[in-house]
Amino acid sequence: MRDARPRCGAALAACAALLLLACSKSALAQAVSMAAGDPGSGQYAMAVVVAKLLNQRAGVTVSLKPYLAPRVSLPAINDGEIQFGFGDAAELAWAVQGEDSPAGRPQASLRAIAALYPLRPAIFVRQNAPIATIAALKGRPAVDGFGGQRLMLAVLDALYATAGLSRADIKAIPVPDAVAGAEAFAAGRSDMFLFTLGSARLSQIEARVGAIRMLALADGPDSSAALRRHFPWGYLRLERPGPGNTGVRGPGHVLAYDMLLISGATLAEELAYRVARTLHDGAAALADAHEPFRQFDPKAMARSAGPLSYHPGAMRYYRETGIWPAR
């Protein structure tokens, strides 16, 4: 769902160099490890930024451990082999419940430290297309399949359900992933594509085909209930036109679900407390260093993570700050 392996170039290299420098100056700090995506990916860039902040302010020395897939990194975090990592609310819920983890083993010792920022998948069409709502996609060619990726199909089911539709109501154009779906749209094979709001890919598609428009979701309890039947970790979020919101032509609601910082249950309570406090107090630094963190809201750090429990150390900080219980 997130943009495919965005390259950060010189900026990422500079951040990595600063991270190493910070590590060398923190030889006496507590050493911890953090699972990250492969170098060059968006998750790796996020991990560099978070690690740098923790190195500077939380009294730790973070070493990054690149992993290619959550199916590998989440069990390592669950078992305490790695102290920190990242995951979205859906994949973490499936891991905790044992639905999408190695050998079906529930990763029941995973714990949430903080909700970092919302992921916002949405359907986009051409601005001049006679398609004003998701309901208007009925019978039209629309990207589908996504190689059987559970997350993508669950998101599509949820979006269509808010308009009283299902995937059976559209003319499916099979694609292997979101990037291929955007290409099918640009080539005129599909009337829509599904991508994450805020991605640079949206501006690239708009430069090729002309103005695009996000199809907003209906607001209200019926829409929210339909969404949650298919995607229980999602919620409605109001978006407005502005920098980074390519395709948002007016106020409208989108499906959102959270990216979280996680740990294992054996992480020391005091360390979890310090990390939560450092993230809360470092919101401005995070936003300056990495675009997605512009959506980071310290008041929403304790947003409910479904079956994933929060670490007691993080909970203690959130109670002191007045943002607990999780909502």
N, C-alpha and C positions, 0 to 999 in steps of 0.2 A: 504493500500500500504506500509505503514511503518511497520517495524518488530513488531510482536505482543507482546506488553507489556514487553519490555526488562527490566530486573531487574538490578538495579545499586548497590544493596547491601550496603556494608560498605561505599563506596564512596558517594552514594546518602545521606546516613544517616549523614555523616560528613558535606556534603554541607548544609543539612537542619539545622544541629546544628549551623553552622556558620551563616546561614541566621537569625536564631533566635537571636544569639548574636549581629549581626549587627543591628537587629531591636531594641534590648534593649538599644543600644548605640545611637539610633537615635530618642529618644522619642520626640524631638522637631521638627523633620522633618515632612514634609507633608505626611499624611497617605493616601495610595491608595491601591486598591485591584487588583489582577490579576487572571484571570481564567486560570486554568491548567487542564490537564488530571488527571485521578485518580492516586493516589500515586503508584509508581512502573512502570508507563508508561514512554515512551520516552518523551512525551510532558511535563509531570510533571518534569522530570529531566531537560529539557530545561528551564522551568519556574523557577526552583530553581536557575539556573545559571544566568539567566537574572535578576531576582529579587535581587540576591546578588550584582551584579554589580551596579544596580540602587541604592540600599541601601547605597553602599559605596561611590558613586560618583555623584549621581543626586539629593541629598537632599530630598529623599523620604524614607518612610518606607512602604515596600510592604508586604501585606498579601496575601497568596495564597488561592484561592478558587477552590477546586477540582470539576470538572464537568465531567460527563461520556460521554457527546456527544455535538458536536457543536450546535445541534438543541436546546439545553438548554442554553449554554453559550453565543452564539452570540446575541440572543435577549436581554440578560442582559447587554451586552456591548453596544448594539445599544441604549438601553433606559437609559444608564448612571448609571445603578445600580452597575456596575463594571467598573473600569477605563481602564484596559488593558486585552488583551488576544492574542490568536494566531489562525491562520488558514491558510490553503493553498489557493493558488490563485483560484482554481476551486471552492471549497466549499464557499469561500467568494463571488465570482461572482454570484453563484446561490442564496446565501442568500440576496445579495443586490437587485437582480432581483425578489425575492420572489418565486423562483422556487423550493427551498428545505428548507423551513423554516416553523415553526408552522403556520397552517391555511393559508399558502401561503402568509403571510404578509411580504412584502419587508422590509429588514433590511437596509433601505436607509440612516440611520445615522451612519453606520459603516465608519471608516476612517483608512487608512493605515498610520502607523508610519514609518515602515522600512521593506524592503525585507531582510530577515535574511540569508537564504541559499537555494540552489536549492534541490528539491526532484527529483530523477533521476530514474524513473521506466524503466526497460529494460527486454528484453527477453534473456534467457540463455538456452544453449544446452550443451551436452557433448562435450568436446574438440575433441574427435575422431569421432564425428558424421559427416556424409556427408551432413552437413547443414551449408553452409557458409554465407547465407543471409536470411533475413526474407522471401523473395520470395520462397526460397527452402522449406518452411514449408507447401506449398500448398499440400493439400490432406493428411497431416500427423496428427497423434493424438496430440492435443494441449489443454491445460487447458482453460476452458471457463466458462461462467455462473456467477461465483462469487456471488451467491445468489442475482443476480440482482443489485449489487452495481453499482450505476451510474458512480462513478469515475473510477472504474476498467474497466468497459466496454468502457467508453470513451477513456481511455488510449489505450486499445487493438485496438479499431477502428482506432485511430490515427497512431499507430505503423504499423498496416497492410497496411493502406492507403499509407504510404511512399513507399511501395513495390508494389503498384497496386493491393493489395488483400483486401478482407473483411473477417469477421469472418465466412461467409458462405463457404469460400474456404478451411477451415480446418476441420478435424474430431474432433468435440468438445468432450472434456472430462470434464463433469461438476464437479466443485469444489465449496465449499462455500466461500472460501477466499484464500488469497495469500499463507498462510502457508500450507493449505491443497493442494494447487497447487504444492508447492515445494515437498511435500510428495508424490504426484502422480508421479512427475518426478523421484524422488529417487526410487520409487517402479517399475519404468519402464512402467507405464501406459500412460505417456505423453512424447513426444519427446522434450518438452520445458517447461519452467515455467517463470512466470512473477514476478519480485521482484525488490526492490529498491536497486540500486547500493550503496555500502557502508554499507549495513546491515551485521551484524554478522552472520545472517542465511546463507548467501552465503558460507562462510568458512565452516560452519557446513555441508552443502550439499556436498561441494567439498570433505570434509574428508570422506564422506560415499560412493560417487560414482566415485571419481577420478576427474581429472581436468574438469572444466566447462569453457565455452566461451560465452561472451556477443555478441549478434548479433548487430552490429553497424548499424546506419541509414545512408542512402545516404545523402550526403551533397548537398546543392544547393537550388535554389528558388523553384523548383518543389516539392522537398521533404518537405521543410518548409511550402509551401502552402497546401499540402495534410495533413500535420500534423495539421495545424491550422483550417482546415475545420471541424475537429472532436474535436479538443482540443484547442480552441482559446487562452488559457493562456500559452500554451507551446512554447518552443523555442529550437533550436538545440544548443547543448553544446558539445564542444570537450573534450573527456576524454583520458587519457593516462595510461598505466600500472604504478602501484605504490602502496604504502601502502594504504590499505583500499579499493582499486579498484579490488577486487577479480573478476576474470573472464574477465578482460580487457586485451586482448592479444596483442593489438597494438593500435595506435591512431585511434579513431573512435568517431562518434557523437551519442549522446543519446537525448531523449526527456527530457527536464527539465522544472519544474515549481516551483514557489517560495513558501516558508513558510514565513509568514509575522507576524510582531507584529502589533496589531490593537488597536484602541480605539473607543470611540463614538465621535460624532461631538461636544458634549458639553464640552469635555476636554479642560482645559485652554490652550491657545496658548503657553504661556511661559513654561508650563510643557511639552507639546509635543516637543517644541524646545530643552529643556534640555535632554529629554530622547533620542532624535535623536542624539544629540551631544555626549552623554555618550556612546551610542552604537558605534558610529563612532570611538571615541577615545579609546574604550575598546576592539577593535577587537582581540588583542593578548590575553587578559585575557579570553575572550569568547572561543577562540580556544584552550587554555590550559585546560579549565574546561570541555568542552563537545565536543566530536568527530565531530558531524555534523557541528559545527561552524568553523572547519578547511576549510570549503567551503565558509565561510562568506567573502564577498568582500565589504569593505566600499565604494568603488567607484560605486557599483551596488545597494546601499541601496534604491535608488529611481527608481528602475525598474518599468515599467508600470504595474499596477495591474488591467487592464481591466476596468470594470465598477466601481471598487472601487476607490474612490478619496482619495488623500493624505490629511492629516490634515494640515491646514494652518501653524501651528507652525513648523511641520517637513519640509514643503515646504520652509519656511523661512530659516531654517538652511541649507538645500540642495542648495538653491540659493547662500548663502554665501560661501559654500564649492565648488561650481562650478560643481555640479552633477545634477542640475535641468536645463531643464525639464526632466521628467521621460522618459526613453527610453525602 
